Amino acid sequence: MSRRPIRRCTRCTRDRPHRALGLCDSCYTRRPGARRYDAPIGAAPGAPGVLRSAEVIAGRVEDYRELTREMRLSKKAAAARLGISYKTALRYEQRLRAEAAA
């Protein structure tokens, strides 16, 4: 059970446990800017992580393209080699297909 105070959410107007900024938990996590793609991914503040800036992601997508298209590795093998999840590899694949179609 939540110990947070029950307040009316300023976005959805439901009476729910308050999270921050006048928002309930659902609205707080869905707000614009909730995810910062330039922030490192880590277990704790200051922990080593992978940077998610646009340049770094573009470089990793290019590396993925080289591994799958030129070296003929499977998605799973390419993901393991780059240190990304299989789901991220699928996102990269989708991005490459969209770029090829454009």
N, C-alpha and C positions, 0 to 999 in steps of 0.2 A: 504494500500500500504506500502511496506517495505521501510524503510529509510536506510537500510543497503547498502553499496556500492556493485555494480555489479562487480564481478570478475570471472575469470575462475577457476572452481573447480579443484583441483589437483588430484582428484580421478575420477570423471566422465567426466571431461573436458568440461562441459557445462558452459555457461555464466549465472550465477544466483546470487541472493543476497548472500553475504559472511556471514558465521556464525562465524567460528573460525578455527584455524589450517589450513587455506587455503582451507576449505571445504564448500560446500553449506549446507543448512539445512538438506536435505535428507541424504547426505553422512555423515554429522557430527553425526546424531543420529544413524546411522547404523555402525559406526566405531567399531572395536574391543575394548572392554573395556568401551563402552559407558555406560553400566549398571554395577554398582558395587553392587554385591549381599551381600557384608558385610556392606553396608551403611544402616543406619536406614531409614525407610520410614516415612516421616513427612511432614507437610505443609510448614515448614520453617526450615532453618538451626538451629539445636539445639532443634527442637521440638521433643517431645517424639514420638517414632515410634517402629516398630517391626524390630528386627534384622533379617537379611537374611543370616546369615552364614550357611555353610553346616551342622554343628552340630545342630543348632536350627531348621533348616528345617527338618532334619532327625528325630528329636524328635517330631516335630509336625505331620509328616507323621505317625509315630508310634502311637501317640495319636489318630489320625484320624482312623487308622486301628482298634485300640481297640474299639473306639466308634461305628464304622460301622459293624465290624465283630463280636465282642464279646457282645456288648450291643445292637446290632441290631437297631441302630439309622439310620434314612435316611441321605442321603448326605446333604440335606438342614439343618437338625437339628444338625448334626455333625459340619457343617461349622459354624453355629450360636454359638454353644458351644465353638468352638476353636477361634472364632473371625476372621475367614477368609471368603473370598467371596465364593460363590457357584462355580465360575469358578476355583478358587484355589483348591477347593475340588475335582473337576473333574481332575485337574492335579495330585493331590495326588492319586486319584483312578487309573489313568493311570500308575503312578509310581509303585503302588502296584501290578498291573497286570503284568507289565514288570518284576518285581522282582520275582513274582510267576512263570513266564514262564522260567526264567533263571535257 
